[in-house]
Amino acid sequence: MSNSNEPIKAFVDRIESGLAVILLSDGSGVQFDLPLEYLPPETEAGDHLVITFQLDPESREETLRSIADLKKRLSEDSDPQQTEFKL
């Protein structure tokens, strides 16, 4: 397994019903489907890809704030611990 900061090499095995079937090139057998709209327009079977991931801490914090706000709105005023929710 490679370092998580390194790009991941993969290739498009085939295209079926608007989905690219992508296999990692590391021999792990990992395969996943990805809608073609997320790939360059000229992508076709046999093309090689370089995949990278990047954390998005700002988005994570925004989501946590949103969840906290929702929990607060759903809890009753008589529940200071915010453990009971209205459904």
C-alpha positions as CSV (number, residue, x, y, z in Angstrom):
1,M,0.0,0.0,0.0
2,S,1.3,3.4,-0.9
3,N,1.6,6.5,1.3
4,S,-1.7,8.3,1.6
5,N,-0.2,11.5,0.2
6,E,0.9,9.8,-3.0
7,P,-1.3,9.8,-6.1
8,I,-3.1,6.5,-6.7
9,K,-2.7,5.0,-10.2
10,A,-5.8,3.4,-11.8
11,F,-7.2,2.5,-15.1
12,V,-10.6,2.4,-16.8
13,D,-11.3,-1.2,-17.4
14,R,-14.6,-0.7,-19.2
15,I,-17.5,1.7,-19.6
16,E,-21.0,0.4,-18.9
17,S,-24.3,2.4,-18.9
18,G,-22.6,5.7,-18.3
19,L,-20.3,4.4,-15.6
20,A,-16.6,3.9,-15.8
21,V,-15.4,0.7,-14.1
22,I,-12.1,1.7,-12.5
23,L,-9.5,-0.7,-11.2
24,L,-6.5,0.4,-9.1
25,S,-3.2,-0.4,-10.7
26,D,-1.6,-1.7,-7.6
27,G,-2.8,-5.3,-8.1
28,S,-5.1,-5.1,-5.0
29,G,-8.2,-6.0,-7.0
30,V,-10.0,-2.8,-5.8
31,Q,-12.6,-1.8,-8.3
32,F,-15.3,0.9,-8.3
33,D,-17.8,2.5,-10.6
34,L,-17.7,6.2,-11.2
35,P,-20.2,8.2,-13.4
36,L,-18.5,9.4,-16.6
37,E,-19.5,13.0,-15.7
38,Y,-16.7,13.0,-13.1
39,L,-14.0,12.1,-15.6
40,P,-12.6,14.1,-18.5
41,P,-15.0,14.1,-21.5
42,E,-12.6,12.0,-23.7
43,T,-12.2,9.2,-21.2
44,E,-12.5,5.7,-22.7
45,A,-11.7,2.1,-21.7
46,G,-8.0,1.5,-21.3
47,D,-7.2,5.1,-20.2
48,H,-4.9,5.4,-17.2
49,L,-5.8,7.7,-14.3
50,V,-4.0,9.4,-11.4
51,I,-6.3,9.8,-8.4
52,T,-5.6,12.1,-5.4
53,F,-7.5,12.8,-2.2
54,Q,-7.5,16.0,-0.2
55,L,-9.1,16.6,3.2
56,D,-11.5,19.5,3.4
57,P,-11.4,20.6,7.1
58,E,-13.5,23.7,6.4
59,S,-16.4,21.6,5.0
60,R,-16.1,19.2,7.9
61,E,-16.3,22.0,10.5
62,E,-19.3,23.5,8.7
63,T,-21.1,20.1,8.7
64,L,-20.3,19.7,12.5
65,R,-21.8,23.1,13.2
66,S,-24.8,22.3,11.1
67,I,-25.4,19.1,13.0
68,A,-25.0,20.9,16.4
69,D,-27.5,23.5,15.3
70,L,-30.0,20.9,14.2
71,K,-29.6,18.9,17.5
72,K,-30.2,22.2,19.4
73,R,-33.4,23.0,17.4
74,L,-34.7,19.4,17.8
75,S,-34.1,19.2,21.5
76,E,-36.7,20.6,23.9
77,D,-35.9,23.6,26.1
78,S,-36.5,21.3,29.2
79,D,-33.6,19.0,28.1
80,P,-30.4,21.0,28.9
81,Q,-28.3,18.0,28.1
82,Q,-29.8,17.8,24.6
83,T,-30.3,14.1,24.8
84,E,-34.0,13.9,23.8
85,F,-35.2,14.8,20.3
86,K,-38.6,15.6,18.8
87,L,-39.4,13.3,15.9
